[in-house]
Amino acid sequence: MITKFTTDGTVVVIPPDTGPTTPTGDVTPPVYLGGIFPADGATDVMPNTEIQFDMSEKVATIRVSYSCTGGTSANYLDNADVYDKTTSRVKFMVASALLPYGSTCVVTLHNADTRDLANNLMKGYSTILTTFKVRSRVSSVVCDQTAPRTSVPVMNGKPLVEVCNGIFSDPAISTAEYGEVAQVRTFSMNSIKKFFGTSKMTTVPDIIVCKTAECSVFFMDADYGGRVMPQGMSTQNGSFTAPRDTFVVGKPYGSEFNRLLVSAHELTHVEFLARLGNGRVPTWFNEGLATYVGGSPVCRPFTPGVTLPAKAQPDLKDQTQWKIDAPHYCQGSEEITSWIQKNGKQALIDLLDKVKNGAEFYSVYGSLIN
């Protein structure tokens, strides 16, 4: 069966499995066929990319590794990061921590730990599949629009830096990072429009971008990845009250690119509130949709009907089991991925309108799919 999936805007066709349907009598070792993505020599690769390549048949175990300049590396053997071996096309996440800007990465397939369903060992030596370069950090500051004037927030006596009107930077962020900080609003709005088509937000939120735990705790009460603060909302200790709708982006983890993904996640919450009004939805749907649209936290790419969904908790409906962590957010995102494949994206947008107008969430959503 031919299956299509999308990664970084590229549609890839998974070839039919060319291996045996049963390992009985199979004495032919697996062979690497090519089809590597990103291609050898690729440049401007996104920090949250995934590796894909073709084997001659399904594999039972496989080891792939990568090493990037800047000290980022990993060596995966058949764990959650090698998330799809259901066809002869193998896919694995580069890393949930993302890749550093400007790094050069080398990906290697190790024959010593790669076996097919009949336990035949791949012959030969370890093979370098691809060498690619990750996109560089944006250096020039380009402000997207003029937001309403807001007084510069002050953190423990230290004023933040206004990189663009309404975009404020932790003083610990270097001037070399300002170009990227200036992108957070444009990147986030583009993510919103890509999914919803248009935005229903009536105001442009302020954005506070942190780099230190001090900044995160001051503006969010804890070292969170991000937080939405409607106008007038205060932190628990009273250190900050939002003068306008505001979202805070916490310190980046792994790669500075994570700032852009977190900002898209948080702005999705703002868009969500604009569309939902006083309607109520379960937390898993709120966070799952923000993860689906924003891309943060970085989850393994999920193909309904091909890859198995993650299960951070047995039943998403049980709100008492919900936790604020990546596995739960990703489980919510994968449930939404399956629902959209079944019902379509417009049906989900219509669901928000119906809940806003008084419909009970599950009466519209129906049963969980995963």
C-alpha positions as CSV (number, residue, x, y, z in Angstrom):
1,M,0.0,0.0,0.0
2,I,1.3,3.5,-0.9
3,T,1.1,5.9,2.0
4,K,1.7,9.6,1.8
5,F,2.9,11.8,4.7
6,T,4.3,15.2,4.9
7,T,7.5,16.4,6.6
8,D,8.8,20.0,6.5
9,G,6.5,20.7,3.6
10,T,7.7,17.8,1.5
11,V,5.4,15.0,0.5
12,V,7.1,11.6,0.4
13,V,5.6,8.4,-1.0
14,I,6.4,5.3,1.1
15,P,7.1,2.5,-1.3
16,P,5.4,-0.9,-0.8
17,D,7.3,-3.2,1.4
18,T,9.5,-5.3,-0.8
19,G,10.4,-7.8,1.9
20,P,8.7,-11.2,2.6
21,T,5.4,-11.2,4.3
22,T,6.8,-14.0,6.6
23,P,10.4,-14.5,7.6
24,T,10.2,-18.2,7.0
25,G,13.0,-19.3,4.7
26,D,14.4,-15.8,4.3
27,V,18.2,-15.9,4.2
28,T,18.7,-12.5,2.4
29,P,20.1,-9.8,4.6
30,P,18.6,-6.3,4.6
31,V,20.1,-3.7,2.3
32,Y,20.1,0.1,2.4
33,L,18.4,1.3,-0.8
34,G,18.7,5.1,-0.5
35,G,15.9,7.6,-0.5
36,I,17.6,9.5,2.3
37,F,16.0,12.7,3.7
38,P,17.5,15.2,4.2
39,A,19.6,14.6,1.1
40,D,23.3,14.4,1.4
41,G,24.7,17.9,1.1
42,A,21.3,19.6,2.0
43,T,21.5,23.0,3.6
44,D,19.1,25.2,5.5
45,V,17.6,22.1,7.2
46,M,15.1,22.8,9.9
47,P,16.3,22.1,13.5
48,N,13.2,19.9,14.1
49,T,13.7,17.7,11.0
50,E,13.4,13.9,10.9
51,I,15.5,11.3,9.1
52,Q,13.9,8.9,6.6
53,F,15.4,6.3,4.3
54,D,14.5,3.1,2.5
55,M,15.6,-0.4,3.3
56,S,15.1,-3.4,1.0
57,E,12.6,-4.9,3.5
58,K,11.1,-4.4,6.9
59,V,13.6,-4.5,9.7
60,A,13.2,-6.0,13.2
61,T,16.0,-3.9,14.8
62,I,18.0,-1.0,13.5
63,R,20.7,1.4,14.8
64,V,21.1,4.9,13.5
65,S,23.1,7.7,14.9
66,Y,23.9,11.3,14.3
67,S,26.6,13.7,15.3
68,C,26.5,17.4,14.9
69,T,29.1,20.2,15.3
70,G,28.4,21.9,18.6
71,G,28.3,18.7,20.6
72,T,24.8,17.4,19.8
73,S,24.8,13.7,19.1
74,A,22.8,10.6,19.8
75,N,22.9,6.9,19.0
76,Y,19.5,5.2,18.7
77,L,18.8,1.5,18.7
78,D,15.2,0.6,18.1
79,N,13.7,2.9,20.8
80,A,10.9,5.5,20.7
81,D,13.0,7.8,18.5
82,V,13.1,5.1,15.7
83,Y,9.4,5.4,15.7
84,D,8.3,3.8,12.4
85,K,9.4,0.5,10.9
86,T,6.0,-0.6,9.7
87,T,7.2,-0.4,6.1
88,S,10.6,-0.7,4.5
89,R,10.9,3.1,4.9
90,V,12.5,3.8,8.3
91,K,11.9,7.2,10.0
92,F,13.3,8.5,13.2
93,M,13.5,11.8,15.1
94,V,16.7,13.7,15.0
95,A,16.0,14.6,18.6
96,S,13.3,16.1,20.7
97,A,15.8,18.7,21.9
98,L,16.2,20.0,18.3
99,L,19.5,20.7,16.5
100,P,21.7,23.8,17.0
101,Y,21.6,26.5,14.4
102,G,24.4,26.4,11.8
103,S,25.6,22.9,12.8
104,T,26.7,20.3,10.3
105,C,25.3,16.8,11.0
106,V,26.3,13.4,9.9
107,V,23.9,10.4,10.0
108,T,25.2,6.9,10.1
109,L,23.4,3.5,9.7
110,H,25.2,0.7,11.7
111,N,25.1,-2.7,10.1
112,A,26.1,-4.5,13.3
113,D,22.7,-3.9,15.0
114,T,20.4,-4.0,11.9
115,R,18.5,-7.2,11.3
116,D,15.4,-8.1,9.3
117,L,12.4,-10.1,10.5
118,A,14.2,-13.4,9.9
119,N,17.1,-12.1,12.1
120,N,19.5,-11.8,9.1
121,L,22.2,-9.3,9.9
122,M,23.0,-6.5,7.5
123,K,26.3,-7.1,5.8
124,G,29.2,-4.7,5.3
125,Y,30.3,-1.8,7.4
126,S,28.6,1.2,9.0
127,T,27.3,3.5,6.3
128,I,27.2,7.3,6.4
129,L,23.8,8.1,4.9
130,T,23.9,11.9,4.7
131,T,25.7,15.0,5.8
132,F,23.6,18.1,6.0
133,K,23.7,21.6,7.4
134,V,21.1,23.1,9.8
135,R,19.8,26.5,9.0
136,S,21.6,29.5,10.6
137,R,20.1,31.8,13.1
138,V,18.5,34.9,11.6
139,S,20.8,37.8,12.4
140,S,19.0,40.9,11.1
141,V,16.2,42.4,13.1
142,V,13.1,42.8,11.0
143,C,10.0,44.0,13.0
144,D,6.7,42.7,11.6
145,Q,4.2,45.3,12.6
146,T,3.5,48.1,15.0
147,A,1.7,46.9,18.1
148,P,0.1,49.3,20.6
149,R,2.6,51.0,22.8
150,T,3.2,49.2,26.1
151,S,5.5,50.2,28.9
152,V,8.6,48.1,29.1
153,P,8.2,45.4,31.7
154,V,10.7,45.4,34.6
155,M,12.1,42.2,36.2
156,N,13.6,42.5,39.6
157,G,14.6,46.1,38.9
158,K,16.0,45.3,35.5
159,P,14.0,46.6,32.5
160,L,13.5,44.1,29.6
161,V,14.8,45.1,26.1
162,E,12.2,46.1,23.6
163,V,13.5,44.3,20.4
164,C,10.4,45.3,18.4
165,N,7.3,47.2,19.5
166,G,5.5,44.8,21.9
167,I,8.3,42.1,21.8
168,F,10.4,42.2,25.0
169,S,13.6,40.3,25.6
170,D,15.2,39.0,28.8
171,P,18.3,41.1,29.3
172,A,20.3,37.9,29.3
173,I,19.6,37.4,25.6
174,S,22.5,38.6,23.5
175,T,22.1,41.1,20.7
176,A,23.1,38.4,18.2
177,E,19.8,36.6,19.1
178,Y,17.6,39.7,18.5
179,G,17.0,38.8,14.9
180,E,15.4,35.5,15.9
181,V,13.5,37.1,18.8
182,A,12.0,39.6,16.4
183,Q,10.5,36.7,14.4
184,V,8.4,35.2,17.2
185,R,5.2,37.1,16.3
186,T,5.4,36.6,12.6
187,F,6.3,32.9,12.9
188,S,3.5,32.4,15.3
189,M,0.9,34.2,13.2
190,N,2.0,32.3,10.1
191,S,1.4,29.0,12.0
192,I,-2.1,30.3,13.1
193,K,-3.0,31.2,9.5
194,K,-1.7,28.0,8.1
195,F,-4.1,26.0,10.2
196,F,-7.1,28.3,10.6
197,G,-6.9,30.3,7.4
198,T,-7.5,33.6,9.2
199,S,-7.1,34.8,12.8
200,K,-10.0,36.0,15.0
201,M,-7.8,37.8,17.5
202,T,-8.8,41.4,17.9
203,T,-5.6,42.6,19.6
204,V,-2.0,41.9,19.0
205,P,-0.6,40.3,22.2
206,D,2.6,41.5,23.9
207,I,5.4,38.9,23.9
208,I,8.0,38.4,26.6
209,V,10.9,36.2,25.6
210,C,13.0,34.7,28.4
211,K,16.4,33.0,28.4
212,T,16.9,32.5,32.2
213,A,15.0,30.7,34.9
214,E,14.9,34.0,36.7
215,C,12.8,35.5,33.9
216,S,10.6,32.4,33.6
217,V,9.8,32.3,37.3
218,F,9.2,36.1,37.5
219,F,6.7,36.2,34.6
220,M,5.2,32.7,34.9
221,D,5.7,31.6,38.6
222,A,7.7,28.6,37.4
223,D,10.3,27.6,34.8
224,Y,7.6,26.7,32.2
225,G,8.1,26.5,28.5
226,G,5.5,29.2,28.0
227,R,2.3,30.8,29.3
228,V,-0.6,32.9,28.2
229,M,-1.6,35.8,30.4
230,P,-4.9,37.6,29.5
231,Q,-5.0,41.3,30.3
232,G,-5.1,41.9,34.0
233,M,-3.9,38.5,35.0
234,S,-1.2,38.5,37.7
235,T,1.4,35.9,38.7
236,Q,0.7,34.2,42.0
237,N,3.3,36.2,43.9
238,G,2.2,39.4,42.3
239,S,5.5,40.0,40.5
240,F,3.8,40.8,37.2
241,T,0.4,41.9,36.0
242,A,-0.2,41.8,32.3
243,P,-1.2,45.3,31.0
244,R,-2.4,43.8,27.8
245,D,-2.9,40.2,26.5
246,T,0.5,38.7,26.8
247,F,2.3,35.5,26.3
248,V,5.6,34.5,27.7
249,V,8.1,32.3,26.0
250,G,10.3,30.4,28.5
251,K,14.0,29.7,28.2
252,P,14.9,27.6,25.1
253,Y,15.7,24.0,25.6
254,G,18.3,22.4,23.3
255,S,18.0,24.8,20.4
256,E,17.1,28.5,20.2
257,F,14.7,27.5,17.4
258,N,12.5,26.1,20.2
259,R,11.6,29.8,21.0
260,L,9.7,30.0,17.7
261,L,7.8,26.8,18.3
262,V,6.9,27.7,21.8
263,S,5.7,31.1,20.7
264,A,3.4,29.4,18.1
265,H,2.1,27.1,20.7
266,E,1.2,29.9,23.1
267,L,-0.3,32.1,20.4
268,T,-2.5,29.2,19.4
269,H,-3.9,29.4,22.9
270,V,-4.8,33.1,22.4
271,E,-6.4,32.3,19.0
272,F,-8.2,29.4,20.7
273,L,-9.7,31.7,23.3
274,A,-10.8,34.1,20.6
275,R,-12.6,31.4,18.8
276,L,-14.0,29.5,21.9
277,G,-15.4,32.4,23.9
278,N,-16.9,31.0,27.1
279,G,-17.1,27.5,25.7
280,R,-15.5,24.7,27.6
281,V,-13.2,22.0,26.3
282,P,-11.0,19.4,28.1
283,T,-7.4,20.3,28.9
284,W,-6.0,17.6,26.6
285,F,-7.8,19.2,23.6
286,N,-6.6,22.7,24.5
287,E,-3.0,21.7,24.9
288,G,-3.2,19.0,22.1
289,L,-4.4,21.6,19.6
290,A,-1.7,24.1,20.6
291,T,0.9,21.4,20.2
292,Y,-0.5,20.3,16.8
293,V,-0.6,23.8,15.4
294,G,2.5,25.2,17.1
295,G,4.8,22.2,16.9
296,S,5.9,22.5,20.5
297,P,6.7,20.3,22.4
298,V,8.4,18.5,19.5
299,C,6.6,15.2,19.2
300,R,7.5,12.2,17.0
301,P,5.7,12.6,13.7
302,F,2.5,10.6,13.8
303,T,0.8,8.8,10.9
304,P,-2.6,7.5,11.9
305,G,-3.1,3.9,10.9
306,V,0.7,3.4,10.5
307,T,2.4,4.4,13.7
308,L,1.0,3.6,17.1
309,P,-0.1,6.5,19.2
310,A,1.7,7.5,22.4
311,K,0.0,6.7,25.7
312,A,1.1,8.9,28.5
313,Q,-2.2,8.1,30.2
314,P,-4.7,5.3,29.4
315,D,-7.7,7.5,29.0
316,L,-7.5,11.1,27.9
317,K,-10.9,11.8,29.3
318,D,-9.7,11.2,32.8
319,Q,-8.6,14.8,33.7
320,T,-7.2,13.6,37.0
321,Q,-4.4,11.8,35.2
322,W,-3.4,14.9,33.1
323,K,0.1,16.3,33.6
324,I,1.8,19.3,32.2
325,D,4.5,17.6,30.3
326,A,5.5,16.7,26.7
327,P,4.2,13.1,26.7
328,H,0.7,14.2,27.7
329,Y,0.7,17.2,25.2
330,C,1.9,14.8,22.5
331,Q,-0.8,12.3,23.3
332,G,-3.4,15.0,22.9
333,S,-1.8,16.1,19.6
334,E,-1.8,12.6,18.2
335,E,-5.5,12.2,19.1
336,I,-6.3,15.4,17.2
337,T,-4.1,14.2,14.3
338,S,-6.2,11.1,14.0
339,W,-9.5,13.0,14.4
340,I,-8.5,15.5,11.6
341,Q,-7.6,12.6,9.3
342,K,-11.0,11.1,9.8
343,N,-13.1,14.3,9.9
344,G,-11.1,17.0,8.2
345,K,-9.6,20.2,9.5
346,Q,-12.6,22.3,8.8
347,A,-14.7,20.0,11.0
348,L,-12.4,20.8,13.9
349,I,-12.7,24.6,13.2
350,D,-16.5,24.1,13.1
351,L,-16.3,22.2,16.4
352,L,-14.9,25.3,18.1
353,D,-17.8,27.4,16.8
354,K,-20.4,24.9,18.0
355,V,-18.9,24.7,21.5
356,K,-18.7,28.5,21.6
357,N,-22.4,28.5,20.8
358,G,-23.2,26.2,23.7
359,A,-22.7,22.6,22.4
360,E,-21.1,20.1,24.8
361,F,-17.7,19.2,23.6
362,Y,-18.0,15.4,23.4
363,S,-21.4,15.6,21.8
364,V,-19.6,17.2,18.8
365,Y,-16.2,15.5,19.0
366,G,-17.6,12.0,19.6
367,S,-15.5,9.1,21.0
368,L,-11.8,9.3,21.2
369,I,-10.0,7.6,18.3
370,N,-6.7,6.5,19.8
